Amino acid sequence: MSELHQKAEDFVLCAMADDTCGDSVENHEIGVFVLSLIHSHKKGQLSAAPVDELNIKTMPVVVLSRRACQELEL
């Protein structure tokens, strides 16, 4: 799981650097919150719920970065 944690941390840090919320204070608060969740999961203090238990509808999501644009199904 450490590779997943590292990728998740990199993703959050990238989003924080890109100021995805348009509000740097809110962006920082959300980023720190998500990073703390990742850290807690890494230490075994949290477990991830299976996607089918989250009651999330599948929707297309466009992910933008400096290098590419990719559509994902969540």
Secondary structure, 3 states (H helix, E strand, C coil): CHHHHHHHHHHHHHHHHCCCCCCHHHHHHHHHHHHHHHHHHHCCCCCCCCHHHCCCCCCEEEEECCCCEEEEEC
